[in-house]
Amino acid sequence: MFAIYKRELRSFFHGMMGYVLTAFLLAASGIYFLALNLGYGLTDFGYYTLYRTIFMLLLYFPVLAMRSLAEERRARTDQLLLTSPVSVWGIVAGKYLALCTVFALPCLADGVMIVVLWLLGSTASACGANFAALLCYFLLGCAAIAVCEFCSGLTENQIIAAVMGFSALLLAYMMPSLRSMFNAGSAVALVVFTALSAGASLALGLRTRSFTLGCFVFAALCAGLSALFLLRSTWLTEAFSAVLSALCLFAPFEEFVNNSFSIPTLVYYLTTAVLFLFFTAQGIEKRRWN
């Protein structure tokens, strides 16, 4: 895993990609820091600087992760990796940690800015809140990197991988606004969960190469959903709302920086990262044996 990590990290800074992306995010943070924190004397670094650079992350992460797996598939070097002594999880984790390390560089610079605010007179409690916001910001980035790495593993074209990653993050960014459009009740929830059941059953059928098993699982899921719709329709609505809330990747960070320190938010970002790394590893395993 560490060999993959060093190889991936070296490739980022062998050319200009790593330097350009780091400078891009540093410039975004620096502009808000100078204009708001220093210019107006505002001590809340989490809200006035980190939160305002969120939209920049929608561009930063897809470009950062677009080549992680797509380039390996395009160059056909993924077959060499899969026949190496490194496990699939080692490959995925090594590349992921390298991407997180690149993202950690502008985060370290953000930490220096927080220290500057403290030296200029910011209180200890404000400094602690700023570092807590920076931790949440980094974990948000780690979760977004996992999503974009998963997208990179779905194609061998870097541009398509970047567009897919940007689309996924943009959807997550807009989800709090889109969520209000789906408050139509249990009927909409039934339709959505039926579609998800169809997709899950199809994936299971393809995975096991058993059409019968896929149909049986779909029928069982539909029967369960129909029973819930008739007997406990509110459960469907609540479950649908919970699913939409889980897709709001950036909303928990907004709540976090508004002086609402939350351990569940940190756990949510860690869980999201692990989940998408698992999906990425499973996708590689599927290609490996097909």
C-alpha distance (Angstrom), angle and dihedral (degrees) to the residues before:
residue distance angle dihedral
M1 . . .
F2 3.81 . .
A3 3.81 90.5 .
I4 3.81 89.0 55.7
Y5 3.81 89.5 45.6
K6 3.81 93.9 52.8
R7 3.80 92.3 43.0
E8 3.80 92.7 51.4
L9 3.80 94.2 44.1
R10 3.79 91.5 48.7
S11 3.81 91.1 51.5
F12 3.82 91.4 55.3
F13 3.77 93.9 55.9
H14 3.79 96.7 33.8
G15 3.81 88.0 79.1
M16 3.78 130.8 22.4
M17 3.82 100.2 -84.4
G18 3.79 97.7 91.5
Y19 3.81 93.7 44.3
V20 3.81 94.2 46.8
L21 3.80 94.3 48.6
T22 3.80 92.7 46.2
A23 3.81 91.2 48.8
F24 3.81 90.6 47.3
L25 3.81 94.0 56.0
L26 3.80 93.3 39.4
A27 3.80 90.3 53.3
A28 3.81 91.2 50.9
S29 3.81 92.8 50.0
G30 3.80 93.0 41.8
I31 3.81 93.9 53.3
Y32 3.80 93.5 53.7
F33 3.80 91.9 41.0
L34 3.80 92.8 53.7
A35 3.79 95.5 40.5
L36 3.80 100.3 43.5
N37 3.80 112.4 15.1
L38 3.79 96.7 39.3
G39 3.79 100.7 21.3
Y40 3.82 95.7 50.1
G41 3.79 98.7 22.3
L42 3.82 94.2 -117.6
T43 3.81 112.7 162.7
D44 3.83 98.2 -165.4
F45 3.80 100.2 98.3
G46 3.81 93.3 168.4
Y47 3.80 95.7 61.4
Y48 3.79 103.6 28.3
T49 3.81 97.2 43.6
L50 3.81 113.9 13.2
Y51 3.79 97.3 39.7
R52 3.80 92.1 47.1
T53 3.81 91.5 55.7
I54 3.82 92.4 56.7
F55 3.80 92.9 100.6
M56 3.82 89.5 53.7
L57 3.80 88.2 58.9
L58 3.81 89.8 62.2
L59 3.82 86.6 68.3
Y60 3.80 98.9 31.6
F61 3.82 100.6 57.1
P62 3.83 99.4 45.4
V63 3.81 90.5 51.1
L64 3.81 91.5 43.6
A65 3.81 94.4 52.8
M66 3.81 102.1 29.8
R67 3.80 95.7 98.0
S68 3.81 98.9 37.7
L69 3.82 95.8 97.7
A70 3.81 103.7 -3.9
E71 3.81 92.2 65.6
E72 3.81 90.9 50.8
R73 3.81 90.0 53.7
R74 3.81 93.3 45.7
A75 3.80 93.2 50.1
R76 3.83 91.0 40.8
T77 3.81 89.6 -127.0
D78 3.80 89.6 124.5
Q79 3.80 88.5 81.8
L80 3.79 89.8 57.4
L81 3.80 90.2 51.0
L82 3.78 92.5 49.2
T83 3.81 91.6 52.5
S84 3.81 92.6 47.9
P85 3.83 122.3 97.6
V86 3.82 89.3 -103.7
S87 3.79 114.4 102.6
V88 3.80 122.4 -125.8
W89 3.80 89.4 -107.4
G90 3.80 88.7 50.9
I91 3.80 90.9 53.8
V92 3.81 93.4 47.7
A93 3.81 94.1 43.3
G94 3.81 93.8 45.4
K95 3.79 93.1 53.1
Y96 3.80 91.4 42.5
L97 3.80 94.0 51.9
A98 3.80 90.4 49.0
L99 3.82 90.3 54.0
C100 3.80 90.7 47.6
T101 3.81 89.9 50.6
V102 3.80 91.1 54.2
F103 3.81 89.2 50.4
A104 3.81 90.3 47.4
L105 3.82 91.2 64.1
P106 3.83 96.4 70.3
C107 3.82 87.9 39.4
L108 3.82 89.0 58.3
A109 3.79 88.7 52.0
D110 3.81 88.0 51.1
G111 3.79 87.7 54.0
V112 3.81 89.5 55.4
M113 3.81 89.4 52.5
I114 3.80 89.7 53.1
V115 3.80 90.1 51.8
V116 3.82 89.2 50.4
L117 3.81 89.4 54.7
W118 3.80 89.6 50.7
L119 3.81 91.9 50.1
L120 3.79 89.7 50.1
G121 3.78 91.9 57.6
S122 3.80 108.3 -76.8
T123 3.81 112.6 149.7
A124 3.79 122.0 -109.4
S125 3.81 91.6 -113.9
A126 3.83 91.3 52.4
C127 3.80 89.5 48.3
G128 3.80 90.7 51.6
A129 3.81 91.4 48.7
N130 3.80 90.1 50.0
F131 3.81 92.6 52.5
A132 3.81 90.3 46.9
A133 3.81 88.8 53.0
L134 3.82 89.5 48.9
L135 3.82 90.1 52.4
C136 3.80 90.6 51.5
Y137 3.82 89.5 46.0
F138 3.80 90.7 53.8
L139 3.82 92.9 47.9
L140 3.81 89.5 48.6
G141 3.78 87.1 54.1
C142 3.80 91.7 48.9
A143 3.81 90.0 53.4
A144 3.82 91.8 47.9
I145 3.81 90.7 48.4
A146 3.81 90.0 54.3
V147 3.82 90.0 51.9
C148 3.82 92.0 49.5
E149 3.81 92.9 45.5
F150 3.79 88.2 53.6
C151 3.82 89.3 52.0
S152 3.81 89.9 48.9
G153 3.79 89.6 55.2
L154 3.81 91.8 57.2
T155 3.81 96.5 65.7
E156 3.79 142.8 25.6
N157 3.81 93.9 -137.3
Q158 3.80 114.5 90.4
I159 3.81 93.9 -155.9
I160 3.79 92.1 52.6
A161 3.81 89.3 47.4
A162 3.82 90.6 52.5
V163 3.82 92.2 47.9
M164 3.80 91.1 48.5
G165 3.80 91.5 48.9
F166 3.80 92.3 47.2
S167 3.82 91.1 48.3
A168 3.80 92.4 50.1
L169 3.81 93.1 48.6
L170 3.81 92.6 43.6
L171 3.81 89.8 52.5
A172 3.80 90.0 50.1
Y173 3.81 89.9 47.4
M174 3.81 92.3 51.7
M175 3.80 96.0 39.5
P176 3.85 95.9 97.8
S177 3.81 88.0 60.0
L178 3.79 94.5 40.1
R179 3.80 91.9 48.6
S180 3.81 91.3 70.8
M181 3.81 88.9 59.5
F182 3.80 92.2 62.5
N183 3.79 99.4 54.0
A184 3.80 91.4 108.8
G185 3.79 95.2 120.3
S186 3.77 137.6 -111.8
A187 3.83 96.2 -34.2
V188 3.81 91.9 66.1
A189 3.80 89.6 43.8
L190 3.82 89.7 52.5
V191 3.81 92.1 52.0
V192 3.80 93.1 47.6
F193 3.81 94.7 46.6
T194 3.81 90.4 46.7
A195 3.80 89.4 54.2
L196 3.81 90.7 47.9
S197 3.81 89.4 48.9
A198 3.80 90.2 52.0
G199 3.81 90.8 50.9
A200 3.81 93.0 47.1
S201 3.82 92.0 47.4
L202 3.80 91.3 48.7
A203 3.81 91.0 49.9
L204 3.80 90.6 48.9
G205 3.79 91.6 48.5
L206 3.80 91.9 50.4
R207 3.79 91.6 44.4
T208 3.81 93.9 51.4
R209 3.82 93.8 30.7
S210 3.78 88.1 -130.5
F211 3.81 116.6 127.2
T212 3.79 90.0 -176.3
L213 3.79 93.6 55.8
G214 3.81 91.3 48.4
C215 3.81 92.0 51.5
F216 3.81 91.9 46.1
V217 3.80 92.7 51.4
F218 3.81 91.4 46.8
A219 3.81 91.4 50.3
A220 3.80 91.2 48.6
L221 3.81 92.4 49.0
C222 3.80 92.0 47.5
A223 3.81 90.6 50.0
G224 3.79 90.7 51.5
L225 3.81 92.7 47.1
S226 3.81 91.5 48.5
A227 3.79 90.9 51.4
L228 3.79 90.8 50.4
F229 3.79 91.4 47.7
L230 3.80 92.0 52.7
L231 3.81 99.2 38.4
R232 3.82 107.8 24.2
S233 3.80 107.6 16.9
T234 3.81 91.6 158.8
W235 3.79 89.5 63.4
L236 3.81 89.7 59.9
T237 3.78 91.3 49.8
E238 3.79 92.6 48.6
A239 3.80 92.1 46.6
F240 3.80 90.9 49.4
S241 3.80 90.6 50.5
A242 3.81 89.9 49.6
V243 3.82 91.2 51.6
L244 3.81 91.7 50.8
S245 3.81 90.3 47.5
A246 3.81 90.2 52.3
L247 3.82 89.3 55.3
C248 3.82 92.1 56.5
L249 3.80 93.7 95.0
F250 3.80 96.5 169.9
A251 3.81 100.5 37.7
P252 3.84 95.9 78.3
F253 3.80 89.9 56.2
E254 3.81 90.4 54.1
E255 3.80 89.7 53.4
F256 3.80 90.3 45.1
V257 3.80 95.4 55.4
N258 3.79 91.7 47.6
N259 3.83 88.5 78.8
S260 3.79 92.9 -85.0
F261 3.81 106.6 124.0
S262 3.79 106.6 -165.1
I263 3.79 129.2 -176.5
P264 3.85 90.6 -166.1
T265 3.82 88.3 59.7
L266 3.80 91.3 55.9
V267 3.82 90.4 46.1
Y268 3.82 89.7 49.1
Y269 3.80 92.2 56.4
L270 3.80 92.7 45.7
T271 3.81 90.9 48.5
T272 3.80 92.0 48.7
A273 3.80 90.9 51.7
V274 3.81 93.2 49.5
L275 3.81 91.8 45.7
F276 3.80 94.9 53.8
L277 3.79 92.3 43.0
F278 3.80 86.6 54.8
F279 3.82 90.3 51.0
T280 3.81 89.7 49.3
A281 3.80 92.7 50.7
Q282 3.80 91.3 47.8
G283 3.80 90.7 51.3
I284 3.81 91.1 52.7
E285 3.81 91.2 47.0
K286 3.80 90.1 52.0
R287 3.80 92.3 52.8
R288 3.78 90.4 43.8
W289 3.80 94.3 60.9
N290 3.80 99.8 34.3
